[in-house]
């Protein structure tokens, strides 16, 4: 991945989709600025920019539920990251394995 191609939004952030590296399950989505991305790529632990707290947040520092980086990709437009991880513990702050366990908005076509 060429970090030079990353297109940050007006707030200097880019969306980061976090995916379990072996099962390909989507675990969560967070936001990164250039520093958070640099920390993620150089330390091997996922770091986000917390918009609500206004500070860097390394996943698992308080919960123990860490994300070990296995790979990083940039989408074709350069405006979304895919960070492949080995998730240790729950990914979601609710204690769920993934942040996408809660609500099914629409059933799969053809299923009742």
Chimera marker file (.cmm) of the C-alpha trace (Angstrom):
<marker_set name="trace">
<marker id="1" x="0.000" y="0.000" z="0.000" r="1" g="1" b="0" radius="0.5"/>
<marker id="2" x="1.310" y="3.413" z="-0.914" r="1" g="1" b="0" radius="0.5"/>
<marker id="3" x="0.382" y="5.808" z="1.890" r="1" g="1" b="0" radius="0.5"/>
<marker id="4" x="0.926" y="8.666" z="-0.566" r="1" g="1" b="0" radius="0.5"/>
<marker id="5" x="-2.328" y="7.656" z="-2.286" r="1" g="1" b="0" radius="0.5"/>
<marker id="6" x="-4.487" y="7.976" z="0.852" r="1" g="1" b="0" radius="0.5"/>
<marker id="7" x="-7.157" y="10.654" z="0.399" r="1" g="1" b="0" radius="0.5"/>
<marker id="8" x="-8.117" y="12.152" z="3.747" r="1" g="1" b="0" radius="0.5"/>
<marker id="9" x="-11.420" y="14.019" z="4.178" r="1" g="1" b="0" radius="0.5"/>
<marker id="10" x="-11.741" y="17.706" z="5.134" r="1" g="1" b="0" radius="0.5"/>
<marker id="11" x="-11.050" y="16.771" z="8.775" r="1" g="1" b="0" radius="0.5"/>
<marker id="12" x="-7.872" y="14.906" z="7.814" r="1" g="1" b="0" radius="0.5"/>
<marker id="13" x="-9.441" y="11.490" z="8.393" r="1" g="1" b="0" radius="0.5"/>
<marker id="14" x="-9.936" y="8.319" z="6.383" r="1" g="1" b="0" radius="0.5"/>
<marker id="15" x="-12.332" y="5.446" z="7.157" r="1" g="1" b="0" radius="0.5"/>
<marker id="16" x="-10.671" y="2.196" z="8.204" r="1" g="1" b="0" radius="0.5"/>
<marker id="17" x="-12.609" y="-1.048" z="7.849" r="1" g="1" b="0" radius="0.5"/>
<marker id="18" x="-11.229" y="-3.660" z="10.243" r="1" g="1" b="0" radius="0.5"/>
<marker id="19" x="-11.454" y="-7.258" z="9.031" r="1" g="1" b="0" radius="0.5"/>
<marker id="20" x="-10.424" y="-10.574" z="10.613" r="1" g="1" b="0" radius="0.5"/>
<marker id="21" x="-7.570" y="-11.751" z="8.397" r="1" g="1" b="0" radius="0.5"/>
<marker id="22" x="-8.480" y="-15.453" z="8.163" r="1" g="1" b="0" radius="0.5"/>
<marker id="23" x="-12.299" y="-15.525" z="8.219" r="1" g="1" b="0" radius="0.5"/>
<marker id="24" x="-12.691" y="-12.183" z="6.345" r="1" g="1" b="0" radius="0.5"/>
<marker id="25" x="-15.391" y="-11.172" z="8.843" r="1" g="1" b="0" radius="0.5"/>
<marker id="26" x="-15.837" y="-7.397" z="9.113" r="1" g="1" b="0" radius="0.5"/>
<marker id="27" x="-15.300" y="-6.481" z="12.766" r="1" g="1" b="0" radius="0.5"/>
<marker id="28" x="-15.632" y="-2.706" z="12.969" r="1" g="1" b="0" radius="0.5"/>
<marker id="29" x="-15.024" y="0.640" z="11.297" r="1" g="1" b="0" radius="0.5"/>
<marker id="30" x="-12.894" y="3.424" z="12.741" r="1" g="1" b="0" radius="0.5"/>
<marker id="31" x="-11.170" y="6.618" z="11.646" r="1" g="1" b="0" radius="0.5"/>
<marker id="32" x="-7.486" y="7.290" z="11.112" r="1" g="1" b="0" radius="0.5"/>
<marker id="33" x="-5.467" y="10.379" z="10.389" r="1" g="1" b="0" radius="0.5"/>
<marker id="34" x="-1.964" y="10.170" z="8.941" r="1" g="1" b="0" radius="0.5"/>
<marker id="35" x="-0.385" y="9.703" z="12.392" r="1" g="1" b="0" radius="0.5"/>
<marker id="36" x="-2.816" y="6.936" z="13.413" r="1" g="1" b="0" radius="0.5"/>
<marker id="37" x="-2.127" y="5.141" z="10.133" r="1" g="1" b="0" radius="0.5"/>
<marker id="38" x="1.616" y="5.518" z="10.635" r="1" g="1" b="0" radius="0.5"/>
<marker id="39" x="1.366" y="4.128" z="14.183" r="1" g="1" b="0" radius="0.5"/>
<marker id="40" x="-0.764" y="1.226" z="12.926" r="1" g="1" b="0" radius="0.5"/>
<marker id="41" x="1.694" y="0.311" z="10.189" r="1" g="1" b="0" radius="0.5"/>
<marker id="42" x="4.855" y="0.713" z="12.275" r="1" g="1" b="0" radius="0.5"/>
<marker id="43" x="3.747" y="-0.862" z="15.576" r="1" g="1" b="0" radius="0.5"/>
<marker id="44" x="1.608" y="-3.726" z="14.302" r="1" g="1" b="0" radius="0.5"/>
<marker id="45" x="-1.284" y="-2.657" z="16.578" r="1" g="1" b="0" radius="0.5"/>
<marker id="46" x="-4.321" y="-0.772" z="15.267" r="1" g="1" b="0" radius="0.5"/>
<marker id="47" x="-4.511" y="2.878" z="16.334" r="1" g="1" b="0" radius="0.5"/>
<marker id="48" x="-7.496" y="5.107" z="15.598" r="1" g="1" b="0" radius="0.5"/>
<marker id="49" x="-8.217" y="8.798" z="15.932" r="1" g="1" b="0" radius="0.5"/>
<marker id="50" x="-11.151" y="9.082" z="18.327" r="1" g="1" b="0" radius="0.5"/>
<marker id="51" x="-13.420" y="11.825" z="17.041" r="1" g="1" b="0" radius="0.5"/>
<marker id="52" x="-15.431" y="11.894" z="20.281" r="1" g="1" b="0" radius="0.5"/>
<marker id="53" x="-12.413" y="12.058" z="22.599" r="1" g="1" b="0" radius="0.5"/>
<marker id="54" x="-10.148" y="14.050" z="20.292" r="1" g="1" b="0" radius="0.5"/>
<marker id="55" x="-7.180" y="11.745" z="20.910" r="1" g="1" b="0" radius="0.5"/>
<marker id="56" x="-5.401" y="8.671" z="19.636" r="1" g="1" b="0" radius="0.5"/>
<marker id="57" x="-6.811" y="5.358" z="20.739" r="1" g="1" b="0" radius="0.5"/>
<marker id="58" x="-4.858" y="2.134" z="20.400" r="1" g="1" b="0" radius="0.5"/>
<marker id="59" x="-7.375" y="-0.671" z="20.299" r="1" g="1" b="0" radius="0.5"/>
<marker id="60" x="-7.120" y="-2.855" z="23.391" r="1" g="1" b="0" radius="0.5"/>
<marker id="61" x="-5.035" y="-0.628" z="25.656" r="1" g="1" b="0" radius="0.5"/>
<marker id="62" x="-7.835" y="-0.478" z="28.236" r="1" g="1" b="0" radius="0.5"/>
<marker id="63" x="-9.936" y="-3.534" z="27.307" r="1" g="1" b="0" radius="0.5"/>
<marker id="64" x="-7.178" y="-5.987" z="26.451" r="1" g="1" b="0" radius="0.5"/>
<marker id="65" x="-9.036" y="-6.775" z="23.205" r="1" g="1" b="0" radius="0.5"/>
<marker id="66" x="-6.212" y="-6.032" z="20.803" r="1" g="1" b="0" radius="0.5"/>
<marker id="67" x="-5.961" y="-6.010" z="17.025" r="1" g="1" b="0" radius="0.5"/>
<marker id="68" x="-2.705" y="-7.348" z="15.602" r="1" g="1" b="0" radius="0.5"/>
<marker id="69" x="-2.131" y="-6.065" z="12.065" r="1" g="1" b="0" radius="0.5"/>
<marker id="70" x="-1.736" y="-8.756" z="9.409" r="1" g="1" b="0" radius="0.5"/>
<marker id="71" x="-2.118" y="-6.552" z="6.339" r="1" g="1" b="0" radius="0.5"/>
<marker id="72" x="-3.316" y="-3.188" z="5.077" r="1" g="1" b="0" radius="0.5"/>
<marker id="73" x="-4.926" y="-2.279" z="1.774" r="1" g="1" b="0" radius="0.5"/>
<marker id="74" x="-6.209" y="0.883" z="0.171" r="1" g="1" b="0" radius="0.5"/>
<marker id="75" x="-9.318" y="0.888" z="-2.009" r="1" g="1" b="0" radius="0.5"/>
<marker id="76" x="-9.190" y="1.918" z="-5.663" r="1" g="1" b="0" radius="0.5"/>
<marker id="77" x="-10.270" y="5.510" z="-4.890" r="1" g="1" b="0" radius="0.5"/>
<marker id="78" x="-7.765" y="5.899" z="-2.064" r="1" g="1" b="0" radius="0.5"/>
<marker id="79" x="-10.421" y="6.996" z="0.423" r="1" g="1" b="0" radius="0.5"/>
<marker id="80" x="-10.986" y="3.836" z="2.478" r="1" g="1" b="0" radius="0.5"/>
<marker id="81" x="-8.534" y="1.557" z="4.250" r="1" g="1" b="0" radius="0.5"/>
<marker id="82" x="-8.950" y="-2.166" z="4.815" r="1" g="1" b="0" radius="0.5"/>
<marker id="83" x="-6.914" y="-3.258" z="7.810" r="1" g="1" b="0" radius="0.5"/>
<marker id="84" x="-6.624" y="-7.027" z="8.189" r="1" g="1" b="0" radius="0.5"/>
<marker id="85" x="-6.106" y="-8.086" z="11.786" r="1" g="1" b="0" radius="0.5"/>
<marker id="86" x="-5.959" y="-10.966" z="14.186" r="1" g="1" b="0" radius="0.5"/>
<marker id="87" x="-8.586" y="-9.907" z="16.727" r="1" g="1" b="0" radius="0.5"/>
<marker id="88" x="-7.859" y="-10.957" z="20.308" r="1" g="1" b="0" radius="0.5"/>
<marker id="89" x="-11.101" y="-10.713" z="22.315" r="1" g="1" b="0" radius="0.5"/>
<marker id="90" x="-14.160" y="-8.696" z="21.330" r="1" g="1" b="0" radius="0.5"/>
<marker id="91" x="-13.920" y="-6.033" z="18.632" r="1" g="1" b="0" radius="0.5"/>
<marker id="92" x="-17.004" y="-4.107" z="19.735" r="1" g="1" b="0" radius="0.5"/>
<marker id="93" x="-17.226" y="-1.911" z="22.836" r="1" g="1" b="0" radius="0.5"/>
<marker id="94" x="-20.463" y="-3.774" z="23.700" r="1" g="1" b="0" radius="0.5"/>
<marker id="95" x="-18.482" y="-6.978" z="24.176" r="1" g="1" b="0" radius="0.5"/>
<marker id="96" x="-19.702" y="-8.512" z="20.904" r="1" g="1" b="0" radius="0.5"/>
<marker id="97" x="-17.195" y="-10.170" z="18.621" r="1" g="1" b="0" radius="0.5"/>
<marker id="98" x="-18.093" y="-7.744" z="15.826" r="1" g="1" b="0" radius="0.5"/>
<marker id="99" x="-19.813" y="-4.355" z="15.773" r="1" g="1" b="0" radius="0.5"/>
<marker id="100" x="-22.136" y="-5.724" z="13.076" r="1" g="1" b="0" radius="0.5"/>
<marker id="101" x="-23.992" y="-8.271" z="15.248" r="1" g="1" b="0" radius="0.5"/>
<marker id="102" x="-26.750" y="-5.904" z="16.388" r="1" g="1" b="0" radius="0.5"/>
<marker id="103" x="-29.304" y="-5.105" z="13.686" r="1" g="1" b="0" radius="0.5"/>
<marker id="104" x="-30.188" y="-6.795" z="10.429" r="1" g="1" b="0" radius="0.5"/>
<marker id="105" x="-31.656" y="-3.964" z="8.347" r="1" g="1" b="0" radius="0.5"/>
<marker id="106" x="-32.842" y="-6.016" z="5.418" r="1" g="1" b="0" radius="0.5"/>
<marker id="107" x="-33.250" y="-9.761" z="4.913" r="1" g="1" b="0" radius="0.5"/>
<marker id="108" x="-31.371" y="-11.415" z="2.096" r="1" g="1" b="0" radius="0.5"/>
<marker id="109" x="-33.469" y="-11.480" z="-1.084" r="1" g="1" b="0" radius="0.5"/>
<marker id="110" x="-35.145" y="-14.858" z="-1.468" r="1" g="1" b="0" radius="0.5"/>
<marker id="111" x="-35.139" y="-15.646" z="2.268" r="1" g="1" b="0" radius="0.5"/>
<marker id="112" x="-38.217" y="-15.395" z="4.424" r="1" g="1" b="0" radius="0.5"/>
<link id1="1" id2="2" r="1" g="1" b="0" radius="0.2"/>
<link id1="2" id2="3" r="1" g="1" b="0" radius="0.2"/>
<link id1="3" id2="4" r="1" g="1" b="0" radius="0.2"/>
<link id1="4" id2="5" r="1" g="1" b="0" radius="0.2"/>
<link id1="5" id2="6" r="1" g="1" b="0" radius="0.2"/>
<link id1="6" id2="7" r="1" g="1" b="0" radius="0.2"/>
<link id1="7" id2="8" r="1" g="1" b="0" radius="0.2"/>
<link id1="8" id2="9" r="1" g="1" b="0" radius="0.2"/>
<link id1="9" id2="10" r="1" g="1" b="0" radius="0.2"/>
<link id1="10" id2="11" r="1" g="1" b="0" radius="0.2"/>
<link id1="11" id2="12" r="1" g="1" b="0" radius="0.2"/>
<link id1="12" id2="13" r="1" g="1" b="0" radius="0.2"/>
<link id1="13" id2="14" r="1" g="1" b="0" radius="0.2"/>
<link id1="14" id2="15" r="1" g="1" b="0" radius="0.2"/>
<link id1="15" id2="16" r="1" g="1" b="0" radius="0.2"/>
<link id1="16" id2="17" r="1" g="1" b="0" radius="0.2"/>
<link id1="17" id2="18" r="1" g="1" b="0" radius="0.2"/>
<link id1="18" id2="19" r="1" g="1" b="0" radius="0.2"/>
<link id1="19" id2="20" r="1" g="1" b="0" radius="0.2"/>
<link id1="20" id2="21" r="1" g="1" b="0" radius="0.2"/>
<link id1="21" id2="22" r="1" g="1" b="0" radius="0.2"/>
<link id1="22" id2="23" r="1" g="1" b="0" radius="0.2"/>
<link id1="23" id2="24" r="1" g="1" b="0" radius="0.2"/>
<link id1="24" id2="25" r="1" g="1" b="0" radius="0.2"/>
<link id1="25" id2="26" r="1" g="1" b="0" radius="0.2"/>
<link id1="26" id2="27" r="1" g="1" b="0" radius="0.2"/>
<link id1="27" id2="28" r="1" g="1" b="0" radius="0.2"/>
<link id1="28" id2="29" r="1" g="1" b="0" radius="0.2"/>
<link id1="29" id2="30" r="1" g="1" b="0" radius="0.2"/>
<link id1="30" id2="31" r="1" g="1" b="0" radius="0.2"/>
<link id1="31" id2="32" r="1" g="1" b="0" radius="0.2"/>
<link id1="32" id2="33" r="1" g="1" b="0" radius="0.2"/>
<link id1="33" id2="34" r="1" g="1" b="0" radius="0.2"/>
<link id1="34" id2="35" r="1" g="1" b="0" radius="0.2"/>
<link id1="35" id2="36" r="1" g="1" b="0" radius="0.2"/>
<link id1="36" id2="37" r="1" g="1" b="0" radius="0.2"/>
<link id1="37" id2="38" r="1" g="1" b="0" radius="0.2"/>
<link id1="38" id2="39" r="1" g="1" b="0" radius="0.2"/>
<link id1="39" id2="40" r="1" g="1" b="0" radius="0.2"/>
<link id1="40" id2="41" r="1" g="1" b="0" radius="0.2"/>
<link id1="41" id2="42" r="1" g="1" b="0" radius="0.2"/>
<link id1="42" id2="43" r="1" g="1" b="0" radius="0.2"/>
<link id1="43" id2="44" r="1" g="1" b="0" radius="0.2"/>
<link id1="44" id2="45" r="1" g="1" b="0" radius="0.2"/>
<link id1="45" id2="46" r="1" g="1" b="0" radius="0.2"/>
<link id1="46" id2="47" r="1" g="1" b="0" radius="0.2"/>
<link id1="47" id2="48" r="1" g="1" b="0" radius="0.2"/>
<link id1="48" id2="49" r="1" g="1" b="0" radius="0.2"/>
<link id1="49" id2="50" r="1" g="1" b="0" radius="0.2"/>
<link id1="50" id2="51" r="1" g="1" b="0" radius="0.2"/>
<link id1="51" id2="52" r="1" g="1" b="0" radius="0.2"/>
<link id1="52" id2="53" r="1" g="1" b="0" radius="0.2"/>
<link id1="53" id2="54" r="1" g="1" b="0" radius="0.2"/>
<link id1="54" id2="55" r="1" g="1" b="0" radius="0.2"/>
<link id1="55" id2="56" r="1" g="1" b="0" radius="0.2"/>
<link id1="56" id2="57" r="1" g="1" b="0" radius="0.2"/>
<link id1="57" id2="58" r="1" g="1" b="0" radius="0.2"/>
<link id1="58" id2="59" r="1" g="1" b="0" radius="0.2"/>
<link id1="59" id2="60" r="1" g="1" b="0" radius="0.2"/>
<link id1="60" id2="61" r="1" g="1" b="0" radius="0.2"/>
<link id1="61" id2="62" r="1" g="1" b="0" radius="0.2"/>
<link id1="62" id2="63" r="1" g="1" b="0" radius="0.2"/>
<link id1="63" id2="64" r="1" g="1" b="0" radius="0.2"/>
<link id1="64" id2="65" r="1" g="1" b="0" radius="0.2"/>
<link id1="65" id2="66" r="1" g="1" b="0" radius="0.2"/>
<link id1="66" id2="67" r="1" g="1" b="0" radius="0.2"/>
<link id1="67" id2="68" r="1" g="1" b="0" radius="0.2"/>
<link id1="68" id2="69" r="1" g="1" b="0" radius="0.2"/>
<link id1="69" id2="70" r="1" g="1" b="0" radius="0.2"/>
<link id1="70" id2="71" r="1" g="1" b="0" radius="0.2"/>
<link id1="71" id2="72" r="1" g="1" b="0" radius="0.2"/>
<link id1="72" id2="73" r="1" g="1" b="0" radius="0.2"/>
<link id1="73" id2="74" r="1" g="1" b="0" radius="0.2"/>
<link id1="74" id2="75" r="1" g="1" b="0" radius="0.2"/>
<link id1="75" id2="76" r="1" g="1" b="0" radius="0.2"/>
<link id1="76" id2="77" r="1" g="1" b="0" radius="0.2"/>
<link id1="77" id2="78" r="1" g="1" b="0" radius="0.2"/>
<link id1="78" id2="79" r="1" g="1" b="0" radius="0.2"/>
<link id1="79" id2="80" r="1" g="1" b="0" radius="0.2"/>
<link id1="80" id2="81" r="1" g="1" b="0" radius="0.2"/>
<link id1="81" id2="82" r="1" g="1" b="0" radius="0.2"/>
<link id1="82" id2="83" r="1" g="1" b="0" radius="0.2"/>
<link id1="83" id2="84" r="1" g="1" b="0" radius="0.2"/>
<link id1="84" id2="85" r="1" g="1" b="0" radius="0.2"/>
<link id1="85" id2="86" r="1" g="1" b="0" radius="0.2"/>
<link id1="86" id2="87" r="1" g="1" b="0" radius="0.2"/>
<link id1="87" id2="88" r="1" g="1" b="0" radius="0.2"/>
<link id1="88" id2="89" r="1" g="1" b="0" radius="0.2"/>
<link id1="89" id2="90" r="1" g="1" b="0" radius="0.2"/>
<link id1="90" id2="91" r="1" g="1" b="0" radius="0.2"/>
<link id1="91" id2="92" r="1" g="1" b="0" radius="0.2"/>
<link id1="92" id2="93" r="1" g="1" b="0" radius="0.2"/>
<link id1="93" id2="94" r="1" g="1" b="0" radius="0.2"/>
<link id1="94" id2="95" r="1" g="1" b="0" radius="0.2"/>
<link id1="95" id2="96" r="1" g="1" b="0" radius="0.2"/>
<link id1="96" id2="97" r="1" g="1" b="0" radius="0.2"/>
<link id1="97" id2="98" r="1" g="1" b="0" radius="0.2"/>
<link id1="98" id2="99" r="1" g="1" b="0" radius="0.2"/>
<link id1="99" id2="100" r="1" g="1" b="0" radius="0.2"/>
<link id1="100" id2="101" r="1" g="1" b="0" radius="0.2"/>
<link id1="101" id2="102" r="1" g="1" b="0" radius="0.2"/>
<link id1="102" id2="103" r="1" g="1" b="0" radius="0.2"/>
<link id1="103" id2="104" r="1" g="1" b="0" radius="0.2"/>
<link id1="104" id2="105" r="1" g="1" b="0" radius="0.2"/>
<link id1="105" id2="106" r="1" g="1" b="0" radius="0.2"/>
<link id1="106" id2="107" r="1" g="1" b="0" radius="0.2"/>
<link id1="107" id2="108" r="1" g="1" b="0" radius="0.2"/>
<link id1="108" id2="109" r="1" g="1" b="0" radius="0.2"/>
<link id1="109" id2="110" r="1" g="1" b="0" radius="0.2"/>
<link id1="110" id2="111" r="1" g="1" b="0" radius="0.2"/>
<link id1="111" id2="112" r="1" g="1" b="0" radius="0.2"/>
</marker_set>
